[in-house]
Amino acid sequence: MNTRIVIGDERRLYSEAIAATLNLVHDFDVVATVNNSREIVPTVLRLLPAVTVLGTNTTGRAGRCLADELRTAIPRCRIAVIGSSPGAPARRQEAAAPGLLSVVPDNAALPQLVNTIRALVASNNGRATAQSSVAPLDASLIRQPSCNGRSLSTREKEVLRLTAGGAPVREIAAELFLSPGTVRNVTSSAIKKLGGRNRFDAACIASKRGWL
């Protein structure tokens, strides 16, 4: 079963970049990114992820620590805080809550964040969590691209390009003089090739690879 993760940070670009990176890990599934601190707790309550990753700028609000709110509201949800200072509130909480909350330096490499999430999940399952060092990230954990740019047809690229712009299926169909059913078939083919979760995810993957 994939590890369900919620990313919370006021900075949309930052949170979406982390989400896109973590979604490359084959058994991770980022189920939401939340860019409003007030919506993080309600979102976690609704989706019940195994781990919530918080950016530094979300951990303090109105004199209360968001990580503490999460621990109170959803005790089984582990928390990884991307922190910039050893003296941050989250660091002090970590000392009091081993296995519940971990702090990852904001200059850390991807393996450290991945290993931290894995250790938090392991602690939730009652397994050992001690980590004396950051292990290298096993390349087998990363989803490999299922195709290259040449394997996307011209029509698939056209559909994904319009999808990336937010166009609904019927609008894409009208733009390309296709039926909605044909657009859905083309989209399904592109999603399968790219390993996307949905048409917007597939468009995002193709765009980031420079194929659109």
N, C-alpha and C positions, 0 to 999 in steps of 0.2 A: 504494500500500500504506500502511495506517495505521501511525503511529508507536506502537509498543508501549511502555507506560510502567508502571513499578512505583513506588508511593508507600510510603515507609518512615518511620514515626514512631510513637513510643510512644503518642501521644495519638490515640485512635480518631476522635473527633469532628473533630479538625484534619485528619487524613489523609483521612477520607471527604469532608470539605468540599472539599479540594483535588482529590480524584479526581472528584467530581461536576462541579466547575468545568472541569477539563481535558477531561472527556468531552463538553463542549459544543463543543469545537473539532472540526470535521468530520473531520479526518484524524488525530486523537489517539485512542488506545484504552488506557485504564487497565486493565491485565490483572490487577492485584492491589493491595490495600492490606495492609501488614504492620505490626502493632502491637507486635511483639516483636523487639527488635534482634537477638536471636540467630537469628531466622528469616529475616532479610533476605537474607543471602548465599545460603542454600540455595534461597530462593524465586527469586532472580534467576538462579541456576544452572539451575533447573528451567524457568523461563519464557523466559529469554534476551531480555529487553526491549532496546530501543534505548537507553532512558534510564531511570535510576533517580533519583527525586527524594527526597532525604533531609531530614527535619526537623532543626532544630538539636540537639534532645536525643538524636539517635541517632548523632552523629558521634564521640562519644568513649565508649569502653567498655574497661575493664580495661587502661588505659594504651595502647590501640591505637586508631587511627582507623578507623572503619568504612568510610569512603570509600577508604582505602588498601587495606583487605581486598578491597573490591569490585574495585578496579583490578587487584589481583593475581590474583584468581580469575576475573574476566571482563573481560579487557583491552578488548574491543570495546564494552562497555557504557559509555556516557557517564553522567556523574553531575552532577546539579544539587543543590546544598546550599542550603537556605533558612537563611541565617545572620543572626545578630543583631549580630555584632561584626566589624569589619574585622580584628581580631587573632585570630579563631577559627582552629583548626587547618586547617579547610577552605580558608581564604583563603591560608594559607601554601602549601598543596598546589597551589592553583590557579596560583600563580606558577611552580611547577615543572612544571606539566602543562597548558599552554594547549591548548584544544581537547578536553581529556579531562574536565575538571572545571570547573564554574562556580559561583559563589556568588551567590545572589539575596537581597537584604536582606529581612528578614521583614516590612518595611513596604512592600514593592514592590507595584505594581499588577499586575493580571492580564497586561497586555501584556508586561511585563518577563519574567515567568516563561515565557510562551508563546514569546517571541522567544529566550530563553536556550535552551529546549529545541530550537527550530528550529536555532539556531546549532550546538549540540552534534551534532545529527543531520547537519547539513551537513558538519561537520568529519569525521564518521565516513565520509562519502561522498566525501571529498577535495575539497569545495568550500570557497570562501572563507568565513571565519567572523567577520571583523572587524565589530564593532558599536560605532560611536562614540556612538550614542545609542539610546534606546528608541523604536522606531517605533510608531505607533498600531496597534492591532489592527484588521485589516480586518474589517468586519462580516460579510463573506461567508464568513469562516472559522468563524463560529459557527453551529451547527445551529439552524435556526429551528423553533419548535414546529409540529408538523404538524396540530395541532388546538387548539381552545380547550375550556374546561371543559364547555360545553354539548354538545359533540359526543360526550362519553362518555355512554353510556347508563346508566340506573339500575343495570342488571344488571352492567355493566362496573365501575361504581364499587363495588358490593357485593363483587364478586369481588376487586378490587384491595385493598379495605379489609381483607378477611380475609387476603389474601396478605401485606399489610404486617405483619400480626400474626404471620406465620410459619406459617400454617395450610397443610398439604399439600392437594393437589387433592382427595383423597377426603373429607377433613374439610370442605372448602368445599362440595363437592357435597352432603354430608349436611345441612349447615347451611342451605343454600338450596333443598333438595329438588330438586336437579338431578342429572343423570348426570355422571360424571367426564368423559365426552366433551364434553358441553355446556360444562362449566367450562373445558376446554381450548380450545374454540372461542371462547368469550367472552374468555378470556385472550389468545389470539392476536390477536383483533380489537383489544383494548386496547393490546397491545404495538405493533402496526402504527401505530395512531393516535398513540401517544406517542413512537414512535421508540426504544423501549427495547431493550436487548440480550436481556432475558429477563423473566419475570413479576415477579421481585423488583425489577428495575431500573424496570420500568413502574410498579409500585406506589410506588416511591420518588419517581419523577418526579411522579406525580399528587399524592402527599402534599405534596411541596414546593411545588407550585402551589396548594395549598389546595383541591383538588377532591374530597378524600375526607372 
